[in-house]
Amino acid sequence: MVYKKITMNQNKKIALVAHDNKKRDLLEWAEFNRILLAHHDIYATGTTGTILESNLGLTVHKLQSGPLGGDQQIGAKIVDNEIDFLIFFWDPLEPMPHDPDVKALLRMAVVWNIPIACNRSSADFMISSPLMDGEYERLIQDYEDYRARKVG
């Protein structure tokens, strides 16, 4: 398998997403880590972005609400190398009407090998990692052979 490197800059592009029952948890986590988040570019879906921006006093690039396409927007930004890091506090006990979008978002994060935190403890470990404060070269599979394959 052939890999290529994609460099994440010192200032990461971080997507923050939370289901309704987890918005309070994400806000508390973000308030606790405000200083660490302040020098990164923050992206968020709909209501989560509005809540974070008003409470943290940081600029948040707000996208659509998750069920209205925000999860897919974040996924597209991952594919386009516009998101380096995904923190997604999702609720495992609530059925989600946009569950296919959530699965697609998580799939894109894995395909493009970006760090994913789905709960507070994994987010704590990742945000406090020494890798957050410098450049990092992540390896992704080189998909050129896949794109060039003959179909039909």
C-alpha positions in Angstrom: 0.0 0.0 0.0 1.3 3.4 -0.9 0.9 6.3 1.5 1.4 10.1 1.2 1.9 12.7 3.9 -0.4 15.6 4.7 1.1 18.2 7.0 -1.1 19.7 9.7 0.1 23.1 10.6 0.8 24.3 14.2 -2.6 25.9 14.3 -5.0 23.1 13.7 -8.4 23.3 12.1 -10.7 21.7 14.7 -14.4 20.7 14.1 -16.5 20.6 17.2 -19.8 18.8 16.9 -22.3 17.7 19.6 -25.7 16.0 19.6 -28.4 17.9 21.6 -27.9 15.8 24.8 -24.1 16.4 24.7 -24.0 20.1 23.9 -23.6 21.0 27.6 -20.7 18.5 27.9 -19.0 19.9 24.9 -19.4 23.5 26.1 -18.0 22.6 29.6 -15.1 20.8 27.9 -14.4 23.8 25.6 -14.6 26.3 28.4 -12.1 24.2 30.4 -9.8 24.1 27.3 -10.5 27.6 26.0 -6.8 28.7 26.2 -5.7 25.6 24.3 -8.4 26.1 21.6 -7.8 29.8 21.2 -4.9 29.5 18.8 -6.7 27.0 16.6 -9.3 27.5 13.9 -12.7 26.3 15.2 -15.5 24.9 13.0 -18.8 23.8 14.4 -22.3 22.7 13.2 -25.3 24.9 13.7 -26.5 25.5 17.3 -23.3 24.1 18.7 -21.3 26.8 16.9 -23.6 29.5 18.2 -23.4 28.3 21.8 -19.6 27.9 21.7 -19.0 31.3 20.1 -21.2 33.2 22.6 -19.8 31.4 25.6 -16.1 31.2 24.7 -15.7 34.6 23.0 -13.8 32.9 20.2 -14.6 33.1 16.5 -16.3 29.9 15.3 -16.8 29.1 11.7 -20.5 28.0 11.8 -22.0 25.5 9.4 -25.5 24.1 9.0 -27.1 22.2 11.8 -26.2 18.5 11.6 -29.6 17.2 10.4 -29.6 20.0 7.8 -26.3 19.0 6.3 -23.7 20.3 8.7 -22.3 16.8 9.3 -21.9 16.4 5.6 -20.3 19.9 5.3 -17.7 18.9 8.0 -17.1 15.6 6.1 -16.5 17.5 2.9 -14.1 19.8 4.6 -12.2 16.7 5.9 -11.9 15.4 2.4 -10.7 18.8 1.1 -8.1 19.0 3.9 -9.9 21.9 5.6 -10.4 20.1 8.9 -7.5 18.4 10.8 -9.2 17.2 13.9 -12.8 16.1 14.9 -14.3 16.3 18.3 -17.8 14.9 18.1 -19.6 14.3 21.4 -22.4 12.0 20.1 -25.1 10.5 22.2 -25.0 6.7 22.0 -28.3 6.3 23.8 -30.5 8.4 21.5 -31.6 7.3 18.1 -30.7 10.0 15.5 -32.8 10.7 12.4 -29.6 11.7 10.6 -27.6 8.6 11.7 -26.4 7.9 8.1 -24.9 11.4 8.0 -23.1 10.8 11.3 -21.8 7.5 10.1 -20.6 9.1 6.9 -18.8 11.8 8.8 -17.0 9.3 11.1 -16.1 7.3 8.0 -14.5 10.3 6.3 -12.5 11.0 9.4 -11.1 7.4 9.3 -10.6 7.4 5.5 -8.6 10.6 5.7 -6.8 9.6 9.0 -7.7 12.6 11.1 -7.8 12.3 14.9 -11.3 11.8 16.3 -12.5 12.2 19.9 -16.1 11.0 20.6 -16.1 11.7 24.3 -14.6 14.0 26.9 -11.8 11.7 28.1 -10.5 11.1 24.5 -10.8 14.8 23.8 -8.8 15.6 26.9 -6.0 13.2 25.9 -5.9 14.6 22.3 -6.0 18.3 23.1 -3.3 18.0 25.7 -1.0 15.9 23.5 2.4 17.5 22.6 1.5 16.8 19.0 -1.2 19.6 19.1 1.4 22.4 19.4 3.5 21.7 16.3 3.3 20.5 12.8 2.3 16.9 12.3 2.5 14.8 9.2 -0.3 12.3 9.0 -0.2 9.4 6.6 -3.1 8.7 4.3 -3.5 6.0 1.8 -2.7 7.3 -1.7 -6.0 6.9 -3.5 -4.6 7.6 -7.1 -4.8 3.9 -8.1 -8.4 3.8 -6.8 -9.3 6.9 -8.8 -7.6 5.6 -11.9 -9.2 2.1 -11.9 -11.2 1.0 -14.9 -14.9 0.7 -14.1 -17.5 -1.3 -16.1 
